Amino acid sequence: MTTLAQGLSHGGVITWRNLTNVRRNPELLLAATLQPIMFVLLFAFVFGGSMGGGQPEVYREFLMGGIFAQTVAFNSAYTTIGMANDLQKGIIDRFRSLPMSRAAVLFGRTAADLAVTGVGLVVMSLCGLLVGWRIESSFGEAVLGFAVLFLFGFAMSWIGALIGMAAGSVEVAQSAGFIWMFPVTFISSAFVPQTSLPQPLKAFADWNPVTAIANASRELFGNPMSPPIPNIPEPHGWPVENAALYSIICSVTIIAVFAPLAVAKYRKVASK
């Protein structure tokens, strides 16, 4: 059996172990499902009237792409907490004593959390249907839209794994996993078009990966790229006009950068 095949096999075992832990502790799914629902209902019904330019139903369709992007980004925090928890309880030390691929532990964690992300996307899609969101594109484009979201979720989980090992404890991980996500997700087109932001923030939002994922979701699901807010121009530029391509580039780049860093960090903490 080749090294790659061994790594995938070992990673599958760790993935099943983590999913079994979720099954035995279903409360772990609550945050991954309830938080997106709260954001959908809050922005759709509390802010939708004012932010939709008198057309709240249009804003709800615009909103869902942003909620999708925010959800898969926020779910990286669960990877952060999961890695810190395994490290604090000594499970990483037990894995180190086994004849297994070191990358398998990280792959198993990220793959299991990606499955949790999938559950969150299903729940959120159903919630979106209830508030008036619809997929207006073709079946193939819709499948590609969800594939882009899954790829971004997988990429973000590698950042979460690195932060979790650097945090060292669950208490620190709970803050470190979420605090950096708020400016990244809110300075984007997740909830408002980036053209409504002040120029310095707009420049950041234009190239923000969360903006790319939100815009790619809207494009591939056939939803509006901007709500009808008076005096707010439509977004334009290469990242918007090539949202799907740019979102894939962002996800692949994040994996290429943070996966090796996470593996190196794992080797360091596992050798202590």
C-alpha positions in Angstrom: 0.0 0.0 0.0 1.4 3.4 -1.0 2.0 6.2 1.5 -0.9 8.2 -0.1 -3.2 5.3 0.1 -2.2 4.7 3.8 -2.8 8.4 4.6 -6.3 8.3 3.0 -7.1 5.0 4.8 -6.0 6.3 8.1 -7.7 9.7 7.5 -11.0 7.8 6.8 -10.7 6.1 10.2 -10.1 9.4 12.0 -13.0 10.9 10.1 -15.3 8.1 11.2 -14.1 8.6 14.8 -14.9 12.3 14.8 -18.3 11.7 13.2 -19.1 9.1 15.8 -18.3 11.7 18.4 -20.8 14.1 16.8 -23.4 11.3 16.8 -22.9 10.7 20.5 -22.9 14.4 21.2 -25.6 15.8 18.9 -25.5 19.2 20.7 -22.3 19.8 18.7 -24.6 20.3 15.7 -26.7 23.0 17.4 -24.3 25.8 16.8 -23.7 24.8 13.2 -27.4 24.8 12.4 -29.0 27.3 14.8 -26.6 30.2 14.2 -27.2 30.3 10.4 -31.0 30.1 11.0 -30.8 33.1 13.4 -28.8 35.2 10.9 -31.3 34.3 8.1 -34.3 35.3 10.2 -32.6 38.4 11.7 -31.5 39.9 8.5 -34.4 38.8 6.4 -37.2 40.1 8.6 -35.5 42.7 10.9 -33.3 44.5 8.4 -34.7 43.2 5.1 -37.3 46.0 4.8 -34.8 48.9 5.0 -31.9 47.2 3.3 -34.0 45.9 0.4 -35.0 49.3 -1.0 -38.7 48.5 -0.4 -38.3 45.0 -1.9 -37.5 42.7 1.0 -38.1 39.6 -1.1 -35.2 40.6 -3.4 -33.0 41.3 -0.4 -33.7 37.8 0.9 -32.5 36.2 -2.3 -29.4 38.4 -2.2 -28.9 37.6 1.5 -28.7 33.8 1.2 -25.5 33.9 -0.8 -23.9 35.8 2.0 -25.3 33.6 4.7 -24.0 30.5 2.9 -20.5 32.1 2.7 -20.6 33.2 6.3 -21.7 29.8 7.6 -18.9 27.8 5.8 -16.4 30.4 7.0 -17.6 30.3 10.7 -17.6 26.5 10.7 -13.8 26.7 10.7 -14.1 27.6 14.4 -15.4 24.1 15.2 -12.2 22.7 13.7 -10.3 25.1 15.9 -12.1 24.0 19.0 -12.0 20.3 18.0 -8.2 20.3 17.5 -7.6 22.2 20.7 -9.8 19.7 22.6 -8.0 16.7 21.2 -4.7 18.3 22.1 -5.8 19.3 25.6 -7.1 15.8 26.4 -4.0 14.0 25.2 -5.6 12.3 22.2 -2.9 13.8 19.9 -0.3 12.0 22.1 -2.2 8.7 21.7 -2.3 9.2 17.9 1.4 9.9 17.9 2.1 6.4 19.4 0.2 4.7 16.6 1.8 3.7 13.3 -0.3 6.1 11.3 0.2 9.0 8.9 0.5 12.3 10.7 -1.5 14.1 8.0 -4.4 11.6 8.6 -5.3 13.2 11.9 -5.7 16.6 10.3 -7.5 15.2 7.3 -9.8 13.3 9.5 -10.7 16.4 11.5 -11.2 18.6 8.4 -13.2 16.0 6.6 -15.5 15.3 9.6 -16.1 19.0 10.0 -16.9 19.3 6.3 -19.7 16.8 6.9 -21.0 19.0 9.7 -20.9 21.9 7.3 -23.0 19.9 4.8 -25.6 19.4 7.5 -25.6 23.1 8.1 -26.0 23.9 4.4 -29.0 21.6 4.1 -30.7 23.2 7.1 -29.9 26.7 5.9 -31.2 25.9 2.4 -34.5 24.7 3.8 -34.7 27.8 6.0 -34.0 30.0 2.9 -36.8 28.3 1.0 -39.2 29.2 3.8 -38.3 32.9 3.6 -38.6 33.1 -0.1 -35.2 32.2 -1.5 -35.2 30.1 -4.7 -32.5 28.6 -7.0 -33.2 30.3 -10.4 -30.3 28.7 -12.3 -29.8 25.3 -13.9 -29.2 22.1 -12.0 -25.6 22.0 -13.1 -24.9 25.5 -11.9 -26.6 24.8 -8.6 -24.5 21.8 -8.0 -21.4 23.8 -8.8 -22.6 26.5 -6.4 -22.7 24.0 -3.5 -19.4 22.5 -4.6 -17.7 25.9 -4.4 -19.2 26.3 -0.9 -17.9 22.9 0.2 -14.4 23.6 -1.2 -14.3 26.9 0.7 -15.4 25.2 3.9 -12.7 22.6 3.5 -10.1 25.3 2.9 -11.2 27.3 6.0 -11.0 24.2 8.1 -7.3 24.0 7.6 -7.0 27.5 9.0 -9.1 26.4 11.9 -6.8 23.4 12.5 -3.7 25.5 12.6 -5.3 28.0 15.0 -6.5 25.2 17.2 -3.1 23.7 17.6 -1.6 27.1 18.2 -4.2 28.0 20.8 -3.3 25.0 23.0 -6.5 25.0 25.1 -10.2 24.9 24.4 -10.8 28.2 26.3 -8.4 30.1 24.1 -9.6 28.3 21.0 -13.2 29.4 21.6 -12.1 33.0 21.3 -9.4 32.6 18.7 -11.6 30.6 16.4 -14.3 33.2 16.1 -12.9 36.6 16.8 -10.9 37.0 13.5 -13.9 35.8 11.5 -16.2 38.7 12.3 -14.3 41.5 10.4 -13.5 39.1 7.6 -17.2 38.2 7.1 -18.8 41.6 7.8 -16.3 43.6 5.6 -17.6 41.8 2.5 -20.6 41.6 0.3 -22.2 39.0 2.6 -25.0 41.3 3.9 -24.6 44.5 1.8 -23.0 45.2 -1.6 -19.4 46.1 -1.3 -20.1 49.3 -3.2 -21.9 50.7 -0.2 -18.8 50.5 2.0 -16.3 53.4 2.5 -13.4 53.2 0.0 -10.7 51.6 2.2 -13.2 48.9 3.3 -14.5 48.5 -0.2 -11.0 47.8 -1.5 -10.6 45.1 1.0 -14.1 43.7 0.4 -13.6 43.5 -3.3 -10.8 40.9 -2.9 -12.1 39.3 0.3 -12.5 35.5 -0.3 -15.9 35.7 1.6 -17.1 38.3 -0.9 -16.0 35.9 -3.7 -17.9 33.0 -2.2 -21.0 35.1 -1.6 -21.0 36.5 -5.1 -20.2 33.1 -6.7 -23.1 31.6 -4.8 -25.5 34.3 -6.0 -24.2 33.9 -9.6 -24.5 30.1 -9.6 -27.9 30.0 -7.9 -29.3 32.7 -10.2 -29.8 35.3 -7.4 -29.3 39.1 -7.6 -25.8 40.3 -7.1 -27.0 43.5 -5.4 -30.3 44.4 -3.6 -32.2 47.5 -5.0 -30.8 50.0 -2.5 -31.2 53.6 -3.7 -28.0 55.4 -4.8 -25.9 52.2 -4.4 -24.2 51.2 -7.7 -23.9 47.7 -8.9 -20.6 46.0 -8.0 -18.1 45.6 -10.8 -14.6 44.6 -11.4 -12.7 41.3 -12.1 -13.5 39.6 -8.8 -17.2 40.2 -9.3 -17.3 39.4 -13.0 -15.3 36.2 -12.4 -16.7 35.3 -9.0 -16.8 31.5 -9.4 -13.2 31.3 -10.8 -11.9 33.7 -8.2 -13.6 31.8 -5.3 -11.9 28.5 -6.5 -8.5 30.3 -6.7 -9.0 31.6 -3.2 -9.9 28.2 -1.8 -7.1 26.3 -3.5 -4.6 29.0 -2.4 -5.8 28.8 1.2 -5.4 25.0 1.2 -1.9 25.2 -0.5 -0.7 27.7 2.2 -2.4 26.4 5.4 -2.4 22.7 4.9 1.4 22.4 5.0 1.6 24.9 7.9 -1.0 22.8 9.8 0.9 19.6 9.2 4.2 21.2 10.3 2.5 22.5 13.4 1.0 19.1 14.1 4.5 17.5 13.9 5.8 20.1 16.3 3.0 19.6 18.9 3.0 15.8 18.5 6.8 15.7 19.2 6.5 17.4 22.6 
